[in-house]
Amino acid sequence: MRILTRVILPIVIIALVILSSSLVVVKEWEKGLQLRFGRIVAIYDEPGVYFKMPIIDNVRVFDGRIQTLDTPPEPFLTSEKKNLIVDTFIKWRVTDPEVYYQKVSGNPGVFNRLFEPIVKNNFRAAFGKRDVQTVVGGTVTLKTADAIKQENVIVVDKPSDALTLDETTLKKVQSEDVDIVIRSKENVVPVIAGQEIDLNNTVRQEIEKTILVALSVEAKEYGVEIVDVRINGVELPEDVTENVFKRMRTERERVATELRSKGEAAYIEKVAEADSNRIILLATAYEEAEKIRGEGDAGAATIYGEAYGQDPEFYSFYRSLEAYRNAFQNSGDLLILDPDSDFFKHFQQKK
């Protein structure tokens, strides 16, 4: 029992420690390298359990998942020598851990720092070939195969196909002398020369696809695959934006002033028209009223004349009574007249 405790048990423990230090577990999302005195002796491309020499061998494991290189917004000159603030990012992942370790020591931060200028240079070159209007809101027009040939456009099926291009073509791509178009539903390449092809795609998508191919060539040297390239946004510089907003405000104010002037003119016109119609209506009504009043007065005069002609004395008496009634409407009314006045002639006794 003492022999088991003092000899065998320590040997078993030491064996387990040595065995555990000899095992390397590579997860599904990882890639690794086995190093022996700094020299690569094995590459772990697939997940699983691997063996290594304890103490002598060292293992470096890298994250094989998709990672992001987010470049800060930066001004790029267009073909018109105007600045645009462009915000971009790329997605990448490790494909060759050996090259990745040799180039950046397996550090994603180092890779991002080294690759960021390359990304910016490619975007700078792409925006330098286009004007502001095309970049901000344009679309790629229909082209022919001859036109594509003249524009030095290379058509590939997918980004990885660019890696198989000949050395001369790759140098042209890296020197930004040519554009690359990826075959897709939006980019249908003709079989017969001169046949029209459809590149009815937004300019930003065209730029992204072109740069994706160019960066794939560059990233191969780092053991990295570029998965995606995106433009977050394209904006005008702050001073230009402010000037644009000022012009927009001025234009809106001009339109508002014009609309107010038109409204004021329409208001004055309607008021003048209403006043004119009112005057015309009042004049017409007055004319009709005077006409009716005249006809009434004429009818009354006729009636008065007929009544006076039948009995002048009675008519005179009746008119005098009307005059008395109007003269003595209130009990306090007082008239000072000559008793022999014609006003009281009907009160005088006939002699």
QUIRA-V901823 format. One record per residue. N is the residue number from 1. PSI is psi in degrees with one decimal (999 if undefined). D_LAST is the distance of its C-alpha to the last C-alpha in whole Angstrom. Layout:
N_PSI_D_LAST / N_PSI_D_LAST
This chain:
1_-41.8_184 / 2_-35.7_185 / 3_-41.0_186 / 4_-41.0_183 / 5_-41.5_180 / 6_-25.3_182 / 7_-59.4_183 / 8_-44.0_181 / 9_-46.0_178 / 10_-36.8_177 / 11_-41.2_179 / 12_-42.7_176 / 13_-44.7_173 / 14_-39.8_175 / 15_-41.2_175 / 16_-40.6_171 / 17_-43.4_170 / 18_-40.3_172 / 19_-42.9_170 / 20_-35.7_167 / 21_-9.9_167 / 22_-9.9_168 / 23_138.9_165 / 24_123.6_162 / 25_118.1_159 / 26_118.1_157 / 27_174.1_153 / 28_-33.5_151 / 29_11.2_149 / 30_157.2_152 / 31_148.8_155 / 32_169.1_158 / 33_142.6_161 / 34_120.0_164 / 35_138.5_166 / 36_106.9_169 / 37_40.4_170 / 38_-4.7_167 / 39_136.1_168 / 40_124.0_166 / 41_-15.1_168 / 42_148.7_166 / 43_129.4_162 / 44_94.8_160 / 45_-22.8_157 / 46_151.0_157 / 47_150.5_156 / 48_-169.0_159 / 49_127.9_162 / 50_157.8_164 / 51_148.1_168 / 52_164.6_169 / 53_124.1_172 / 54_145.4_171 / 55_-45.9_171 / 56_-45.5_172 / 57_146.9_169 / 58_145.0_165 / 59_131.4_162 / 60_125.4_159 / 61_133.6_156 / 62_149.6_153 / 63_117.5_149 / 64_4.4_149 / 65_167.0_145 / 66_131.4_143 / 67_167.1_142 / 68_135.1_139 / 69_102.8_139 / 70_107.4_135 / 71_137.1_135 / 72_153.5_132 / 73_137.2_129 / 74_144.1_130 / 75_131.9_129 / 76_138.8_130 / 77_137.7_130 / 78_-178.7_128 / 79_-19.5_129 / 80_7.0_126 / 81_37.0_128 / 82_144.1_125 / 83_140.5_126 / 84_133.6_125 / 85_114.5_126 / 86_129.6_128 / 87_122.0_129 / 88_164.9_132 / 89_159.3_134 / 90_154.7_137 / 91_133.2_139 / 92_162.3_143 / 93_158.7_146 / 94_129.9_150 / 95_-30.3_152 / 96_92.9_155 / 97_-28.1_156 / 98_-50.7_159 / 99_-40.7_157 / 100_-41.2_154 / 101_-40.5_157 / 102_-34.0_158 / 103_-44.7_155 / 104_15.0_153 / 105_25.5_156 / 106_18.7_153 / 107_113.8_150 / 108_-31.0_147 / 109_-39.5_146 / 110_-43.7_148 / 111_-45.9_147 / 112_-40.9_144 / 113_-37.9_144 / 114_-33.3_146 / 115_-18.9_144 / 116_-45.4_141 / 117_-34.2_142 / 118_-42.3_143 / 119_-46.2_140 / 120_-40.2_137 / 121_-39.7_139 / 122_-42.4_139 / 123_-38.6_135 / 124_-42.0_135 / 125_-40.4_137 / 126_-42.2_134 / 127_-28.1_131 / 128_-16.9_132 / 129_-4.3_133 / 130_155.7_129 / 131_172.6_126 / 132_-45.5_123 / 133_-40.5_121 / 134_-42.7_123 / 135_-43.3_125 / 136_-43.4_121 / 137_12.3_120 / 138_170.2_122 / 139_156.1_124 / 140_129.7_127 / 141_166.5_127 / 142_139.3_129 / 143_165.9_132 / 144_167.2_135 / 145_-36.6_139 / 146_-42.2_139 / 147_-39.6_136 / 148_-39.6_138 / 149_-39.7_141 / 150_-31.3_140 / 151_4.3_138 / 152_54.3_142 / 153_128.7_140 / 154_130.5_143 / 155_128.5_142 / 156_159.4_144 / 157_-35.5_144 / 158_162.3_144 / 159_-36.8_144 / 160_-23.4_148 / 161_-23.6_148 / 162_-24.0_148 / 163_-18.0_151 / 164_2.0_153 / 165_157.5_152 / 166_163.9_155 / 167_-38.3_155 / 168_-43.8_153 / 169_-41.1_150 / 170_-38.5_150 / 171_-38.3_151 / 172_-41.6_148 / 173_-44.5_145 / 174_-28.5_146 / 175_2.8_146 / 176_28.5_142 / 177_-14.5_143 / 178_159.5_142 / 179_154.0_139 / 180_131.4_141 / 181_129.3_138 / 182_129.8_139 / 183_130.0_139 / 184_-175.4_137 / 185_-31.6_134 / 186_-23.5_132 / 187_90.7_134 / 188_113.8_136 / 189_132.8_139 / 190_151.4_139 / 191_-37.9_143 / 192_134.5_142 / 193_136.4_142 / 194_-12.3_139 / 195_144.4_137 / 196_137.3_134 / 197_154.3_134 / 198_110.9_131 / 199_41.3_131 / 200_71.2_127 / 201_154.9_128 / 202_152.5_126 / 203_-36.8_127 / 204_-41.3_128 / 205_-37.6_130 / 206_-44.0_132 / 207_-44.7_133 / 208_-43.4_134 / 209_-39.4_136 / 210_-45.2_138 / 211_-32.6_138 / 212_-43.4_140 / 213_-45.8_142 / 214_-41.6_143 / 215_-30.0_143 / 216_-36.7_146 / 217_-44.2_148 / 218_-40.0_148 / 219_-22.9_148 / 220_-31.1_151 / 221_-14.7_153 / 222_5.0_152 / 223_29.3_153 / 224_147.3_149 / 225_131.2_147 / 226_116.4_143 / 227_-41.1_141 / 228_152.7_138 / 229_131.5_136 / 230_148.5_132 / 231_113.0_129 / 232_-42.2_127 / 233_154.5_125 / 234_119.9_124 / 235_156.6_121 / 236_154.8_120 / 237_159.3_121 / 238_-42.9_119 / 239_-39.1_118 / 240_-40.9_117 / 241_-42.0_116 / 242_-41.7_113 / 243_-39.1_112 / 244_-44.5_112 / 245_-38.5_109 / 246_-43.3_108 / 247_-38.4_107 / 248_-43.6_106 / 249_-42.9_104 / 250_-42.4_102 / 251_-43.1_102 / 252_-39.8_100 / 253_-39.7_98 / 254_-44.1_97 / 255_-41.2_97 / 256_-43.0_94 / 257_-41.3_92 / 258_-42.6_92 / 259_-40.4_91 / 260_-41.8_88 / 261_-43.1_87 / 262_-40.8_87 / 263_-42.2_85 / 264_-42.0_83 / 265_-42.1_82 / 266_-37.9_81 / 267_-47.5_79 / 268_-40.9_77 / 269_-44.1_77 / 270_-40.6_75 / 271_-44.4_73 / 272_-41.4_72 / 273_-41.6_72 / 274_-42.9_70 / 275_-41.5_67 / 276_-43.8_67 / 277_-37.5_66 / 278_-46.2_64 / 279_-42.0_62 / 280_-43.6_62 / 281_-43.4_61 / 282_-41.4_58 / 283_-42.6_57 / 284_-42.8_57 / 285_-41.3_55 / 286_-40.9_52 / 287_-44.5_52 / 288_-40.5_52 / 289_-45.2_49 / 290_-37.4_47 / 291_-44.7_48 / 292_-41.8_47 / 293_-41.8_44 / 294_-42.6_43 / 295_-38.7_43 / 296_-44.2_41 / 297_-39.5_38 / 298_-41.0_38 / 299_-41.3_38 / 300_-42.3_35 / 301_-37.8_33 / 302_-43.6_34 / 303_-44.4_33 / 304_-43.3_30 / 305_-40.5_29 / 306_-42.1_30 / 307_-43.0_27 / 308_-34.8_25 / 309_-28.2_26 / 310_-41.3_25 / 311_88.3_22 / 312_-35.8_20 / 313_-44.3_17 / 314_-40.4_19 / 315_-39.7_22 / 316_-41.2_19 / 317_-43.0_18 / 318_-39.2_22 / 319_-35.0_23 / 320_-40.9_20 / 321_-40.2_22 / 322_-39.3_25 / 323_-40.5_24 / 324_-42.0_23 / 325_-42.3_27 / 326_-31.2_29 / 327_-32.2_27 / 328_55.7_28 / 329_-33.4_31 / 330_151.0_33 / 331_-21.3_32 / 332_5.5_32 / 333_142.2_30 / 334_131.5_28 / 335_133.4_25 / 336_105.1_24 / 337_162.4_21 / 338_129.2_19 / 339_-27.7_15 / 340_10.6_13 / 341_150.9_16 / 342_-15.4_16 / 343_-29.1_18 / 344_25.3_15 / 345_-28.2_12 / 346_-7.4_13 / 347_-6.3_12 / 348_144.4_9 / 349_135.4_6 / 350_131.7_4 / 351_999_0
